[in-house]
Amino acid sequence: MSQLAQQYGIKQHNVMDWVRKFSSDLAAKQEAIPIMTPEEKQELDALKRQLSAVKQQLDYEQMKNFALETMIDLAKEELGVDLRKNSGAKQPEE
């Protein structure tokens, strides 16, 4: 505590007061944290597995979307087909 007081240019008794005040607050907060039951741990593990599966699915869908976007770009460049045209656009009169 004296080293901290010297390092920050404050009085040692202030550091001691802060330690007393905040260590009791910290201890109270630590006691307030409930311990998980075995059922809660199982549910947490299941949720972690589910999250991992959803992340994998998202990665797959992002790659699929990229591939489709690339195919659309290639169709426009090489075949002159614009697949991104507004489908609600007015059709030419016959």
Backbone atoms as SQL, in Angstrom:
CREATE TABLE atoms (id INTEGER PRIMARY KEY, chain TEXT, resi INTEGER, resn TEXT, atom TEXT, x REAL, y REAL, z REAL);
INSERT INTO atoms VALUES
  (1, 'A', 1, 'MET', 'N', 0.822, -1.188, 0.000),
  (2, 'A', 1, 'MET', 'CA', 0.000, 0.000, 0.000),
  (3, 'A', 1, 'MET', 'C', 0.863, 1.248, 0.000),
  (4, 'A', 2, 'SER', 'N', 1.968, 1.175, 0.701),
  (5, 'A', 2, 'SER', 'CA', 2.843, 2.347, 0.724),
  (6, 'A', 2, 'SER', 'C', 3.470, 2.574, -0.654),
  (7, 'A', 3, 'GLN', 'N', 3.791, 1.489, -1.361),
  (8, 'A', 3, 'GLN', 'CA', 4.346, 1.632, -2.706),
  (9, 'A', 3, 'GLN', 'C', 3.331, 2.277, -3.648),
  (10, 'A', 4, 'LEU', 'N', 2.089, 1.861, -3.547),
  (11, 'A', 4, 'LEU', 'CA', 1.050, 2.459, -4.381),
  (12, 'A', 4, 'LEU', 'C', 0.880, 3.941, -4.070),
  (13, 'A', 5, 'ALA', 'N', 0.880, 4.258, -2.785),
  (14, 'A', 5, 'ALA', 'CA', 0.738, 5.656, -2.384),
  (15, 'A', 5, 'ALA', 'C', 1.872, 6.492, -2.961),
  (16, 'A', 6, 'GLN', 'N', 3.104, 5.987, -2.867),
  (17, 'A', 6, 'GLN', 'CA', 4.241, 6.711, -3.428),
  (18, 'A', 6, 'GLN', 'C', 4.137, 6.815, -4.937),
  (19, 'A', 7, 'GLN', 'N', 3.782, 5.718, -5.587),
  (20, 'A', 7, 'GLN', 'CA', 3.720, 5.680, -7.044),
  (21, 'A', 7, 'GLN', 'C', 2.712, 6.699, -7.584),
  (22, 'A', 8, 'TYR', 'N', 1.576, 6.848, -6.909),
  (23, 'A', 8, 'TYR', 'CA', 0.533, 7.736, -7.412),
  (24, 'A', 8, 'TYR', 'C', 0.468, 9.072, -6.677),
  (25, 'A', 9, 'GLY', 'N', 1.372, 9.283, -5.751),
  (26, 'A', 9, 'GLY', 'CA', 1.441, 10.566, -5.060),
  (27, 'A', 9, 'GLY', 'C', 0.243, 10.847, -4.174),
  (28, 'A', 10, 'ILE', 'N', -0.207, 9.821, -3.477),
  (29, 'A', 10, 'ILE', 'CA', -1.340, 9.985, -2.561),
  (30, 'A', 10, 'ILE', 'C', -0.923, 9.491, -1.180),
  (31, 'A', 11, 'LYS', 'N', -1.728, 9.802, -0.198),
  (32, 'A', 11, 'LYS', 'CA', -1.399, 9.397, 1.168),
  (33, 'A', 11, 'LYS', 'C', -1.757, 7.923, 1.378),
  (34, 'A', 12, 'GLN', 'N', -0.933, 7.246, 2.170),
  (35, 'A', 12, 'GLN', 'CA', -1.097, 5.820, 2.398),
  (36, 'A', 12, 'GLN', 'C', -2.431, 5.503, 3.060),
  (37, 'A', 13, 'HIS', 'N', -2.888, 6.372, 3.969),
  (38, 'A', 13, 'HIS', 'CA', -4.161, 6.072, 4.641),
  (39, 'A', 13, 'HIS', 'C', -5.338, 6.104, 3.653),
  (40, 'A', 14, 'ASN', 'N', -5.226, 6.905, 2.565),
  (41, 'A', 14, 'ASN', 'CA', -6.284, 6.892, 1.547),
  (42, 'A', 14, 'ASN', 'C', -6.331, 5.536, 0.852),
  (43, 'A', 15, 'VAL', 'N', -5.170, 4.996, 0.535),
  (44, 'A', 15, 'VAL', 'CA', -5.107, 3.684, -0.096),
  (45, 'A', 15, 'VAL', 'C', -5.692, 2.638, 0.843),
  (46, 'A', 16, 'MET', 'N', -5.333, 2.695, 2.101),
  (47, 'A', 16, 'MET', 'CA', -5.848, 1.735, 3.075),
  (48, 'A', 16, 'MET', 'C', -7.371, 1.831, 3.186),
  (49, 'A', 17, 'ASP', 'N', -7.907, 3.070, 3.188),
  (50, 'A', 17, 'ASP', 'CA', -9.366, 3.248, 3.244),
  (51, 'A', 17, 'ASP', 'C', -10.050, 2.637, 2.018),
  (52, 'A', 18, 'TRP', 'N', -9.455, 2.852, 0.843),
  (53, 'A', 18, 'TRP', 'CA', -10.039, 2.318, -0.397),
  (54, 'A', 18, 'TRP', 'C', -10.020, 0.790, -0.388),
  (55, 'A', 19, 'VAL', 'N', -8.909, 0.237, 0.111),
  (56, 'A', 19, 'VAL', 'CA', -8.814, -1.225, 0.159),
  (57, 'A', 19, 'VAL', 'C', -9.895, -1.784, 1.080),
  (58, 'A', 20, 'ARG', 'N', -10.063, -1.179, 2.239),
  (59, 'A', 20, 'ARG', 'CA', -11.095, -1.644, 3.174),
  (60, 'A', 20, 'ARG', 'C', -12.485, -1.523, 2.550),
  (61, 'A', 21, 'LYS', 'N', -12.752, -0.370, 1.940),
  (62, 'A', 21, 'LYS', 'CA', -14.068, -0.123, 1.375),
  (63, 'A', 21, 'LYS', 'C', -14.372, -1.068, 0.218),
  (64, 'A', 22, 'PHE', 'N', -13.452, -1.156, -0.732),
  (65, 'A', 22, 'PHE', 'CA', -13.753, -1.904, -1.942),
  (66, 'A', 22, 'PHE', 'C', -13.523, -3.410, -1.790),
  (67, 'A', 23, 'SER', 'N', -12.700, -3.832, -0.864),
  (68, 'A', 23, 'SER', 'CA', -12.537, -5.269, -0.678),
  (69, 'A', 23, 'SER', 'C', -13.796, -5.854, -0.043),
  (70, 'A', 24, 'SER', 'N', -14.465, -5.110, 0.823),
  (71, 'A', 24, 'SER', 'CA', -15.718, -5.612, 1.398),
  (72, 'A', 24, 'SER', 'C', -16.811, -5.626, 0.331),
  (73, 'A', 25, 'ASP', 'N', -16.836, -4.623, -0.560),
  (74, 'A', 25, 'ASP', 'CA', -17.806, -4.613, -1.658),
  (75, 'A', 25, 'ASP', 'C', -17.568, -5.792, -2.588),
  (76, 'A', 26, 'LEU', 'N', -16.304, -6.071, -2.881),
  (77, 'A', 26, 'LEU', 'CA', -15.950, -7.170, -3.772),
  (78, 'A', 26, 'LEU', 'C', -16.336, -8.513, -3.149),
  (79, 'A', 27, 'ALA', 'N', -16.068, -8.668, -1.864),
  (80, 'A', 27, 'ALA', 'CA', -16.417, -9.919, -1.183),
  (81, 'A', 27, 'ALA', 'C', -17.935, -10.132, -1.210),
  (82, 'A', 28, 'ALA', 'N', -18.701, -9.062, -1.024),
  (83, 'A', 28, 'ALA', 'CA', -20.162, -9.177, -1.049),
  (84, 'A', 28, 'ALA', 'C', -20.636, -9.583, -2.442),
  (85, 'A', 29, 'LYS', 'N', -20.021, -9.022, -3.473),
  (86, 'A', 29, 'LYS', 'CA', -20.411, -9.365, -4.840),
  (87, 'A', 29, 'LYS', 'C', -20.043, -10.803, -5.162),
  (88, 'A', 30, 'GLN', 'N', -18.914, -11.261, -4.688),
  (89, 'A', 30, 'GLN', 'CA', -18.494, -12.627, -4.968),
  (90, 'A', 30, 'GLN', 'C', -19.427, -13.631, -4.297),
  (91, 'A', 31, 'GLU', 'N', -19.899, -13.311, -3.117),
  (92, 'A', 31, 'GLU', 'CA', -20.812, -14.208, -2.423),
  (93, 'A', 31, 'GLU', 'C', -22.170, -14.239, -3.111),
  (94, 'A', 32, 'ALA', 'N', -22.527, -13.182, -3.813),
  (95, 'A', 32, 'ALA', 'CA', -23.832, -13.088, -4.445),
  (96, 'A', 32, 'ALA', 'C', -23.915, -13.923, -5.723),
  (97, 'A', 33, 'ILE', 'N', -22.790, -14.362, -6.256),
  (98, 'A', 33, 'ILE', 'CA', -22.797, -15.151, -7.481),
  (99, 'A', 33, 'ILE', 'C', -23.202, -16.579, -7.146),
  (100, 'A', 34, 'PRO', 'N', -24.345, -17.020, -7.675),
  (101, 'A', 34, 'PRO', 'CA', -24.787, -18.385, -7.363),
  (102, 'A', 34, 'PRO', 'C', -23.982, -19.414, -8.148),
  (103, 'A', 35, 'ILE', 'N', -23.827, -20.564, -7.564),
  (104, 'A', 35, 'ILE', 'CA', -23.126, -21.667, -8.215),
  (105, 'A', 35, 'ILE', 'C', -24.128, -22.394, -9.105),
  (106, 'A', 36, 'MET', 'N', -23.689, -22.786, -10.295),
  (107, 'A', 36, 'MET', 'CA', -24.591, -23.462, -11.229),
  (108, 'A', 36, 'MET', 'C', -24.889, -24.882, -10.745),
  (109, 'A', 37, 'THR', 'N', -26.123, -25.245, -10.944),
  (110, 'A', 37, 'THR', 'CA', -26.526, -26.620, -10.640),
  (111, 'A', 37, 'THR', 'C', -26.072, -27.517, -11.789),
  (112, 'A', 38, 'PRO', 'N', -26.029, -28.828, -11.575),
  (113, 'A', 38, 'PRO', 'CA', -25.658, -29.737, -12.671),
  (114, 'A', 38, 'PRO', 'C', -26.568, -29.586, -13.896),
  (115, 'A', 39, 'GLU', 'N', -27.852, -29.347, -13.657),
  (116, 'A', 39, 'GLU', 'CA', -28.785, -29.158, -14.770),
  (117, 'A', 39, 'GLU', 'C', -28.443, -27.892, -15.553),
  (118, 'A', 40, 'GLU', 'N', -28.091, -26.833, -14.838),
  (119, 'A', 40, 'GLU', 'CA', -27.721, -25.582, -15.506),
  (120, 'A', 40, 'GLU', 'C', -26.426, -25.746, -16.302),
  (121, 'A', 41, 'LYS', 'N', -25.490, -26.522, -15.753),
  (122, 'A', 41, 'LYS', 'CA', -24.247, -26.779, -16.482),
  (123, 'A', 41, 'LYS', 'C', -24.521, -27.565, -17.759),
  (124, 'A', 42, 'GLN', 'N', -25.417, -28.550, -17.671),
  (125, 'A', 42, 'GLN', 'CA', -25.792, -29.332, -18.859),
  (126, 'A', 42, 'GLN', 'C', -26.454, -28.438, -19.898),
  (127, 'A', 43, 'GLU', 'N', -27.334, -27.551, -19.431),
  (128, 'A', 43, 'GLU', 'CA', -28.014, -26.634, -20.352),
  (129, 'A', 43, 'GLU', 'C', -27.003, -25.689, -21.003),
  (130, 'A', 44, 'LEU', 'N', -26.037, -25.207, -20.224),
  (131, 'A', 44, 'LEU', 'CA', -25.006, -24.335, -20.764),
  (132, 'A', 44, 'LEU', 'C', -24.181, -25.062, -21.819),
  (133, 'A', 45, 'ASP', 'N', -23.807, -26.300, -21.541),
  (134, 'A', 45, 'ASP', 'CA', -23.051, -27.091, -22.516),
  (135, 'A', 45, 'ASP', 'C', -23.866, -27.305, -23.796),
  (136, 'A', 46, 'ALA', 'N', -25.157, -27.580, -23.636),
  (137, 'A', 46, 'ALA', 'CA', -26.021, -27.779, -24.803),
  (138, 'A', 46, 'ALA', 'C', -26.118, -26.493, -25.616),
  (139, 'A', 47, 'LEU', 'N', -26.225, -25.364, -24.931),
  (140, 'A', 47, 'LEU', 'CA', -26.296, -24.080, -25.629),
  (141, 'A', 47, 'LEU', 'C', -24.992, -23.762, -26.348),
  (142, 'A', 48, 'LYS', 'N', -23.872, -24.130, -25.750),
  (143, 'A', 48, 'LYS', 'CA', -22.575, -23.916, -26.403),
  (144, 'A', 48, 'LYS', 'C', -22.474, -24.757, -27.673),
  (145, 'A', 49, 'ARG', 'N', -22.934, -26.007, -27.599),
  (146, 'A', 49, 'ARG', 'CA', -22.920, -26.863, -28.794),
  (147, 'A', 49, 'ARG', 'C', -23.839, -26.308, -29.875),
  (148, 'A', 50, 'GLN', 'N', -24.997, -25.836, -29.456),
  (149, 'A', 50, 'GLN', 'CA', -25.952, -25.259, -30.398),
  (150, 'A', 50, 'GLN', 'C', -25.363, -24.001, -31.049),
  (151, 'A', 51, 'LEU', 'N', -24.718, -23.166, -30.276),
  (152, 'A', 51, 'LEU', 'CA', -24.085, -21.967, -30.811),
  (153, 'A', 51, 'LEU', 'C', -23.017, -22.333, -31.822),
  (154, 'A', 52, 'SER', 'N', -22.233, -23.350, -31.521),
  (155, 'A', 52, 'SER', 'CA', -21.191, -23.786, -32.442),
  (156, 'A', 52, 'SER', 'C', -21.803, -24.267, -33.756),
  (157, 'A', 53, 'ALA', 'N', -22.889, -25.011, -33.683),
  (158, 'A', 53, 'ALA', 'CA', -23.557, -25.504, -34.890),
  (159, 'A', 53, 'ALA', 'C', -24.123, -24.347, -35.703),
  (160, 'A', 54, 'VAL', 'N', -24.700, -23.369, -35.034),
  (161, 'A', 54, 'VAL', 'CA', -25.256, -22.210, -35.731),
  (162, 'A', 54, 'VAL', 'C', -24.141, -21.409, -36.407),
  (163, 'A', 55, 'LYS', 'N', -23.000, -21.269, -35.744),
  (164, 'A', 55, 'LYS', 'CA', -21.862, -20.565, -36.347),
  (165, 'A', 55, 'LYS', 'C', -21.370, -21.299, -37.595),
  (166, 'A', 56, 'GLN', 'N', -21.309, -22.627, -37.529),
  (167, 'A', 56, 'GLN', 'CA', -20.894, -23.407, -38.695),
  (168, 'A', 56, 'GLN', 'C', -21.887, -23.225, -39.840),
  (169, 'A', 57, 'GLN', 'N', -23.172, -23.241, -39.532),
  (170, 'A', 57, 'GLN', 'CA', -24.199, -23.050, -40.555),
  (171, 'A', 57, 'GLN', 'C', -24.089, -21.661, -41.168),
  (172, 'A', 58, 'LEU', 'N', -23.828, -20.664, -40.336),
  (173, 'A', 58, 'LEU', 'CA', -23.653, -19.294, -40.834),
  (174, 'A', 58, 'LEU', 'C', -22.456, -19.213, -41.772),
  (175, 'A', 59, 'ASP', 'N', -21.346, -19.826, -41.399),
  (176, 'A', 59, 'ASP', 'CA', -20.160, -19.839, -42.256),
  (177, 'A', 59, 'ASP', 'C', -20.484, -20.474, -43.607),
  (178, 'A', 60, 'TYR', 'N', -21.205, -21.602, -43.581),
  (179, 'A', 60, 'TYR', 'CA', -21.583, -22.295, -44.809),
  (180, 'A', 60, 'TYR', 'C', -22.462, -21.393, -45.681),
  (181, 'A', 61, 'GLU', 'N', -23.459, -20.764, -45.076),
  (182, 'A', 61, 'GLU', 'CA', -24.381, -19.917, -45.835),
  (183, 'A', 61, 'GLU', 'C', -23.664, -18.691, -46.400),
  (184, 'A', 62, 'GLN', 'N', -22.697, -18.150, -45.671),
  (185, 'A', 62, 'GLN', 'CA', -21.929, -17.015, -46.184),
  (186, 'A', 62, 'GLN', 'C', -21.089, -17.430, -47.387),
  (187, 'A', 63, 'MET', 'N', -20.474, -18.606, -47.322),
  (188, 'A', 63, 'MET', 'CA', -19.697, -19.098, -48.468),
  (189, 'A', 63, 'MET', 'C', -20.613, -19.359, -49.664),
  (190, 'A', 64, 'LYS', 'N', -21.776, -19.935, -49.409),
  (191, 'A', 64, 'LYS', 'CA', -22.741, -20.212, -50.469),
  (192, 'A', 64, 'LYS', 'C', -23.191, -18.910, -51.121),
  (193, 'A', 65, 'ASN', 'N', -23.480, -17.906, -50.320),
  (194, 'A', 65, 'ASN', 'CA', -23.894, -16.599, -50.825),
  (195, 'A', 65, 'ASN', 'C', -22.792, -15.979, -51.681),
  (196, 'A', 66, 'PHE', 'N', -21.559, -16.086, -51.233),
  (197, 'A', 66, 'PHE', 'CA', -20.430, -15.551, -51.995),
  (198, 'A', 66, 'PHE', 'C', -20.320, -16.255, -53.350),
  (199, 'A', 67, 'ALA', 'N', -20.483, -17.577, -53.346),
  (200, 'A', 67, 'ALA', 'CA', -20.400, -18.342, -54.594),
  (201, 'A', 67, 'ALA', 'C', -21.517, -17.927, -55.552),
  (202, 'A', 68, 'LEU', 'N', -22.725, -17.763, -55.045),
  (203, 'A', 68, 'LEU', 'CA', -23.844, -17.359, -55.899),
  (204, 'A', 68, 'LEU', 'C', -23.642, -15.948, -56.455),
  (205, 'A', 69, 'GLU', 'N', -23.161, -15.040, -55.614),
  (206, 'A', 69, 'GLU', 'CA', -22.887, -13.676, -56.071),
  (207, 'A', 69, 'GLU', 'C', -21.818, -13.687, -57.157),
  (208, 'A', 70, 'THR', 'N', -20.805, -14.520, -56.989),
  (209, 'A', 70, 'THR', 'CA', -19.745, -14.630, -57.992),
  (210, 'A', 70, 'THR', 'C', -20.296, -15.179, -59.298),
  (211, 'A', 71, 'MET', 'N', -21.178, -16.183, -59.226),
  (212, 'A', 71, 'MET', 'CA', -21.786, -16.736, -60.433),
  (213, 'A', 71, 'MET', 'C', -22.615, -15.683, -61.163),
  (214, 'A', 72, 'ILE', 'N', -23.343, -14.870, -60.427),
  (215, 'A', 72, 'ILE', 'CA', -24.147, -13.804, -61.032),
  (216, 'A', 72, 'ILE', 'C', -23.240, -12.793, -61.725),
  (217, 'A', 73, 'ASP', 'N', -22.134, -12.428, -61.066),
  (218, 'A', 73, 'ASP', 'CA', -21.180, -11.491, -61.673),
  (219, 'A', 73, 'ASP', 'C', -20.591, -12.068, -62.957),
  (220, 'A', 74, 'LEU', 'N', -20.217, -13.341, -62.931),
  (221, 'A', 74, 'LEU', 'CA', -19.647, -13.982, -64.123),
  (222, 'A', 74, 'LEU', 'C', -20.665, -14.064, -65.253),
  (223, 'A', 75, 'ALA', 'N', -21.918, -14.353, -64.932),
  (224, 'A', 75, 'ALA', 'CA', -22.967, -14.425, -65.955),
  (225, 'A', 75, 'ALA', 'C', -23.130, -13.070, -66.633),
  (226, 'A', 76, 'LYS', 'N', -23.043, -12.006, -65.850),
  (227, 'A', 76, 'LYS', 'CA', -23.182, -10.668, -66.421),
  (228, 'A', 76, 'LYS', 'C', -21.994, -10.338, -67.314),
  (229, 'A', 77, 'GLU', 'N', -20.778, -10.645, -66.848),
  (230, 'A', 77, 'GLU', 'CA', -19.571, -10.305, -67.601),
  (231, 'A', 77, 'GLU', 'C', -19.427, -11.159, -68.865),
  (232, 'A', 78, 'GLU', 'N', -19.600, -12.459, -68.727),
  (233, 'A', 78, 'GLU', 'CA', -19.311, -13.367, -69.843),
  (234, 'A', 78, 'GLU', 'C', -20.490, -13.597, -70.773),
  (235, 'A', 79, 'LEU', 'N', -21.703, -13.557, -70.246),
  (236, 'A', 79, 'LEU', 'CA', -22.875, -13.867, -71.064),
  (237, 'A', 79, 'LEU', 'C', -23.760, -12.651, -71.327),
  (238, 'A', 80, 'GLY', 'N', -23.458, -11.554, -70.637),
  (239, 'A', 80, 'GLY', 'CA', -24.266, -10.358, -70.806),
  (240, 'A', 80, 'GLY', 'C', -25.644, -10.469, -70.190),
  (241, 'A', 81, 'VAL', 'N', -25.811, -11.394, -69.268),
  (242, 'A', 81, 'VAL', 'CA', -27.100, -11.604, -68.619),
  (243, 'A', 81, 'VAL', 'C', -27.066, -10.928, -67.255),
  (244, 'A', 82, 'ASP', 'N', -27.962, -9.929, -67.081),
  (245, 'A', 82, 'ASP', 'CA', -28.009, -9.216, -65.801),
  (246, 'A', 82, 'ASP', 'C', -29.102, -9.825, -64.943),
  (247, 'A', 83, 'LEU', 'N', -28.723, -10.699, -64.044),
  (248, 'A', 83, 'LEU', 'CA', -29.688, -11.380, -63.180),
  (249, 'A', 83, 'LEU', 'C', -30.139, -10.507, -62.013),
  (250, 'A', 84, 'ARG', 'N', -29.496, -9.377, -61.830),
  (251, 'A', 84, 'ARG', 'CA', -29.858, -8.491, -60.732),
  (252, 'A', 84, 'ARG', 'C', -30.862, -7.425, -61.169),
  (253, 'A', 85, 'LYS', 'N', -31.365, -7.517, -62.378),
  (254, 'A', 85, 'LYS', 'CA', -32.351, -6.556, -62.855),
  (255, 'A', 85, 'LYS', 'C', -33.538, -6.535, -61.925),
  (256, 'A', 86, 'ASN', 'N', -34.130, -5.390, -61.818),
  (257, 'A', 86, 'ASN', 'CA', -35.320, -5.245, -60.991),
  (258, 'A', 86, 'ASN', 'C', -36.459, -6.032, -61.631),
  (259, 'A', 87, 'SER', 'N', -36.948, -7.038, -60.937),
  (260, 'A', 87, 'SER', 'CA', -37.981, -7.897, -61.503),
  (261, 'A', 87, 'SER', 'C', -39.309, -7.159, -61.648),
  (262, 'A', 88, 'GLY', 'N', -39.465, -6.063, -60.958),
  (263, 'A', 88, 'GLY', 'CA', -40.704, -5.299, -61.036),
  (264, 'A', 88, 'GLY', 'C', -40.654, -4.219, -62.111),
  (265, 'A', 89, 'ALA', 'N', -39.604, -4.213, -62.928),
  (266, 'A', 89, 'ALA', 'CA', -39.452, -3.188, -63.960),
  (267, 'A', 89, 'ALA', 'C', -40.515, -3.385, -65.037),
  (268, 'A', 90, 'LYS', 'N', -40.823, -2.291, -65.699),
  (269, 'A', 90, 'LYS', 'CA', -41.822, -2.328, -66.755),
  (270, 'A', 90, 'LYS', 'C', -41.336, -3.188, -67.917),
  (271, 'A', 91, 'GLN', 'N', -42.205, -4.042, -68.411),
  (272, 'A', 91, 'GLN', 'CA', -41.884, -4.896, -69.549),
  (273, 'A', 91, 'GLN', 'C', -42.115, -4.115, -70.839),
  (274, 'A', 92, 'PRO', 'N', -41.289, -4.370, -71.875),
  (275, 'A', 92, 'PRO', 'CA', -41.493, -3.645, -73.134),
  (276, 'A', 92, 'PRO', 'C', -42.824, -4.041, -73.766),
  (277, 'A', 93, 'GLU', 'N', -43.440, -3.070, -74.409),
  (278, 'A', 93, 'GLU', 'CA', -44.730, -3.337, -75.057),
  (279, 'A', 93, 'GLU', 'C', -44.517, -4.136, -76.319),
  (280, 'A', 94, 'GLU', 'N', -45.441, -5.019, -76.627),
  (281, 'A', 94, 'GLU', 'CA', -45.337, -5.856, -77.830),
  (282, 'A', 94, 'GLU', 'C', -46.028, -5.231, -78.993);
